Amino acid sequence: MDLLMLRDFFMWCTILNAGGLIFAALIFGFLGDWVYALHTRWYSISRESFNSIIYAVVVFYKTLFIVFCLFPYIALLILI
């Protein structure tokens, strides 16, 4: 695998994961009440706990996205 193929891999990895992050933000931003109602059918959880968990999951996903997709892609752009 050469550097150009690796750069292309991280480019698509960054694009797809950014799309997933934007999708998650839109879903929880605009349909948060619906998602909460859907999950309260299965689990008894307060709204504050649900919001905290969702916030933590999105922050964790965003951190992984930045560290494992975006930074390597930027590094490869600098190298090539």
CNS distance restraints for C-alpha pairs under 8 A (distance, minus, plus):
assign (resid   1 and name CA) (resid   5 and name CA) 6.34 0.50 0.50
assign (resid   1 and name CA) (resid   6 and name CA) 6.87 0.50 0.50
assign (resid   2 and name CA) (resid   6 and name CA) 6.36 0.50 0.50
assign (resid   3 and name CA) (resid   7 and name CA) 5.95 0.50 0.50
assign (resid   3 and name CA) (resid  76 and name CA) 7.50 0.50 0.50
assign (resid   3 and name CA) (resid  80 and name CA) 7.61 0.50 0.50
assign (resid   4 and name CA) (resid   8 and name CA) 6.18 0.50 0.50
assign (resid   4 and name CA) (resid  80 and name CA) 7.73 0.50 0.50
assign (resid   5 and name CA) (resid   9 and name CA) 6.13 0.50 0.50
assign (resid   6 and name CA) (resid  10 and name CA) 6.29 0.50 0.50
assign (resid   7 and name CA) (resid  11 and name CA) 6.05 0.50 0.50
assign (resid   7 and name CA) (resid  73 and name CA) 6.12 0.50 0.50
assign (resid   7 and name CA) (resid  76 and name CA) 5.79 0.50 0.50
assign (resid   7 and name CA) (resid  77 and name CA) 7.16 0.50 0.50
assign (resid   8 and name CA) (resid  12 and name CA) 6.26 0.50 0.50
assign (resid   9 and name CA) (resid  13 and name CA) 6.04 0.50 0.50
assign (resid  10 and name CA) (resid  14 and name CA) 5.87 0.50 0.50
assign (resid  10 and name CA) (resid  69 and name CA) 5.95 0.50 0.50
assign (resid  10 and name CA) (resid  70 and name CA) 7.52 0.50 0.50
assign (resid  10 and name CA) (resid  72 and name CA) 6.92 0.50 0.50
assign (resid  10 and name CA) (resid  73 and name CA) 5.20 0.50 0.50
assign (resid  11 and name CA) (resid  15 and name CA) 6.20 0.50 0.50
assign (resid  11 and name CA) (resid  69 and name CA) 7.89 0.50 0.50
assign (resid  11 and name CA) (resid  73 and name CA) 6.04 0.50 0.50
assign (resid  12 and name CA) (resid  16 and name CA) 6.00 0.50 0.50
assign (resid  13 and name CA) (resid  17 and name CA) 6.03 0.50 0.50
assign (resid  13 and name CA) (resid  69 and name CA) 6.17 0.50 0.50
assign (resid  14 and name CA) (resid  18 and name CA) 5.86 0.50 0.50
assign (resid  14 and name CA) (resid  65 and name CA) 7.35 0.50 0.50
assign (resid  14 and name CA) (resid  69 and name CA) 5.18 0.50 0.50
assign (resid  14 and name CA) (resid  70 and name CA) 5.76 0.50 0.50
assign (resid  14 and name CA) (resid  73 and name CA) 7.53 0.50 0.50
assign (resid  15 and name CA) (resid  19 and name CA) 6.16 0.50 0.50
assign (resid  16 and name CA) (resid  20 and name CA) 6.28 0.50 0.50
assign (resid  17 and name CA) (resid  21 and name CA) 6.11 0.50 0.50
assign (resid  17 and name CA) (resid  65 and name CA) 6.59 0.50 0.50
assign (resid  17 and name CA) (resid  69 and name CA) 7.96 0.50 0.50
assign (resid  18 and name CA) (resid  22 and name CA) 6.10 0.50 0.50
assign (resid  18 and name CA) (resid  65 and name CA) 7.58 0.50 0.50
assign (resid  19 and name CA) (resid  23 and name CA) 5.98 0.50 0.50
assign (resid  20 and name CA) (resid  24 and name CA) 6.09 0.50 0.50
assign (resid  21 and name CA) (resid  25 and name CA) 6.18 0.50 0.50
assign (resid  21 and name CA) (resid  58 and name CA) 7.60 0.50 0.50
assign (resid  21 and name CA) (resid  61 and name CA) 7.55 0.50 0.50
assign (resid  21 and name CA) (resid  62 and name CA) 7.00 0.50 0.50
assign (resid  22 and name CA) (resid  26 and name CA) 6.13 0.50 0.50
assign (resid  23 and name CA) (resid  27 and name CA) 6.10 0.50 0.50
assign (resid  24 and name CA) (resid  28 and name CA) 6.08 0.50 0.50
assign (resid  24 and name CA) (resid  58 and name CA) 7.67 0.50 0.50
assign (resid  25 and name CA) (resid  29 and name CA) 5.66 0.50 0.50
assign (resid  25 and name CA) (resid  58 and name CA) 7.87 0.50 0.50
assign (resid  26 and name CA) (resid  30 and name CA) 5.82 0.50 0.50
assign (resid  26 and name CA) (resid  31 and name CA) 7.63 0.50 0.50
assign (resid  27 and name CA) (resid  31 and name CA) 5.16 0.50 0.50
assign (resid  27 and name CA) (resid  32 and name CA) 6.63 0.50 0.50
assign (resid  28 and name CA) (resid  32 and name CA) 4.37 0.50 0.50
assign (resid  28 and name CA) (resid  35 and name CA) 7.30 0.50 0.50
assign (resid  31 and name CA) (resid  35 and name CA) 6.26 0.50 0.50
assign (resid  32 and name CA) (resid  36 and name CA) 6.06 0.50 0.50
assign (resid  33 and name CA) (resid  37 and name CA) 6.09 0.50 0.50
assign (resid  34 and name CA) (resid  38 and name CA) 6.10 0.50 0.50
assign (resid  35 and name CA) (resid  39 and name CA) 6.26 0.50 0.50
assign (resid  36 and name CA) (resid  40 and name CA) 6.13 0.50 0.50
assign (resid  36 and name CA) (resid  47 and name CA) 7.37 0.50 0.50
assign (resid  36 and name CA) (resid  50 and name CA) 7.15 0.50 0.50
assign (resid  37 and name CA) (resid  41 and name CA) 6.64 0.50 0.50
assign (resid  38 and name CA) (resid  42 and name CA) 7.53 0.50 0.50
assign (resid  39 and name CA) (resid  43 and name CA) 6.07 0.50 0.50
assign (resid  40 and name CA) (resid  44 and name CA) 5.51 0.50 0.50
assign (resid  40 and name CA) (resid  45 and name CA) 6.40 0.50 0.50
assign (resid  45 and name CA) (resid  49 and name CA) 6.50 0.50 0.50
assign (resid  45 and name CA) (resid  50 and name CA) 6.53 0.50 0.50
assign (resid  46 and name CA) (resid  50 and name CA) 6.19 0.50 0.50
assign (resid  47 and name CA) (resid  51 and name CA) 6.11 0.50 0.50
assign (resid  48 and name CA) (resid  52 and name CA) 6.18 0.50 0.50
assign (resid  49 and name CA) (resid  53 and name CA) 6.12 0.50 0.50
assign (resid  50 and name CA) (resid  54 and name CA) 6.12 0.50 0.50
assign (resid  51 and name CA) (resid  55 and name CA) 5.99 0.50 0.50
assign (resid  52 and name CA) (resid  56 and name CA) 6.11 0.50 0.50
assign (resid  53 and name CA) (resid  57 and name CA) 6.14 0.50 0.50
assign (resid  54 and name CA) (resid  58 and name CA) 6.16 0.50 0.50
assign (resid  55 and name CA) (resid  59 and name CA) 6.12 0.50 0.50
assign (resid  56 and name CA) (resid  60 and name CA) 6.02 0.50 0.50
assign (resid  57 and name CA) (resid  61 and name CA) 6.10 0.50 0.50
assign (resid  58 and name CA) (resid  62 and name CA) 6.00 0.50 0.50
assign (resid  59 and name CA) (resid  63 and name CA) 6.08 0.50 0.50
assign (resid  60 and name CA) (resid  64 and name CA) 6.23 0.50 0.50
assign (resid  61 and name CA) (resid  65 and name CA) 6.02 0.50 0.50
assign (resid  62 and name CA) (resid  66 and name CA) 6.17 0.50 0.50
assign (resid  63 and name CA) (resid  67 and name CA) 6.12 0.50 0.50
assign (resid  64 and name CA) (resid  68 and name CA) 5.72 0.50 0.50
assign (resid  64 and name CA) (resid  69 and name CA) 7.64 0.50 0.50
assign (resid  65 and name CA) (resid  69 and name CA) 5.26 0.50 0.50
assign (resid  65 and name CA) (resid  70 and name CA) 6.47 0.50 0.50
assign (resid  66 and name CA) (resid  70 and name CA) 4.80 0.50 0.50
assign (resid  66 and name CA) (resid  71 and name CA) 6.03 0.50 0.50
assign (resid  67 and name CA) (resid  71 and name CA) 5.62 0.50 0.50
assign (resid  67 and name CA) (resid  72 and name CA) 7.52 0.50 0.50
assign (resid  68 and name CA) (resid  72 and name CA) 6.48 0.50 0.50
assign (resid  69 and name CA) (resid  73 and name CA) 6.21 0.50 0.50
assign (resid  70 and name CA) (resid  74 and name CA) 6.18 0.50 0.50
assign (resid  71 and name CA) (resid  75 and name CA) 6.08 0.50 0.50
assign (resid  72 and name CA) (resid  76 and name CA) 6.12 0.50 0.50
assign (resid  73 and name CA) (resid  77 and name CA) 6.18 0.50 0.50
assign (resid  74 and name CA) (resid  78 and name CA) 6.28 0.50 0.50
assign (resid  75 and name CA) (resid  79 and name CA) 6.27 0.50 0.50
assign (resid  76 and name CA) (resid  80 and name CA) 6.06 0.50 0.50
